């Protein structure tokens, strides 16, 4: 069994995105303030016996949290983040937590009942606005969600009541070139209904992102981190079949 100093050395060798409690007083130094954001997500407190899919899991904080809340099966999927900066954080956290969370290296566009099955709860957190084809991606996610879907996404044009989406061809939003779209809340609700969800609500209205400027250097080491562009704001949406 590795000692606490060895574990701390392992943790220090990883470039973390999520802050994850590994036990023994060790918390990963993630750029994303997960503890502050978790209450805004609205994950059910009791997931006993339920199946959960975490799309875009990265270091796996929300996957492990679903497991802690009693989920019978948890599957974490990711593609881009597990290639750059890498999957080491997820694998280390899973091992140190003694977790049974499954992992599948899949792009959102590869999600289907044939590849993964279906799930009682699907978490789609911080992914939608990174997709070049967000509605098509949401259709793929909806195909594996038989119960509830929770979406957290960057939002823009929040004063418009009609469904609308802002397009960012460069670094206009958060100084991040992978931020492509900023739908307004009405737009997200309309997209959710269009892919088959009958009941949709805004669970958390727009709030400043807990993604600190250092997080850009995690995903994009060459980013200047100058903070150009508007303040990144997120909102959380819940949808049910």
PyMOL commands that set and color helices and strands:
alter all, ss='L'
color gray80, all
select helices_A, chain A and resi 4-12+34-41+61-68+80-86+88-97+108-110+113-116+128-130+134-143+185-194+214-219
alter helices_A, ss='H'
color red, helices_A
select strands_A, chain A and resi 21-23+26-27+51-55+73-78+102-105+119-125+145-154+165-167+181-183+199-208+233-240
alter strands_A, ss='S'
color yellow, strands_A
deselect
rebuild
show_as cartoon
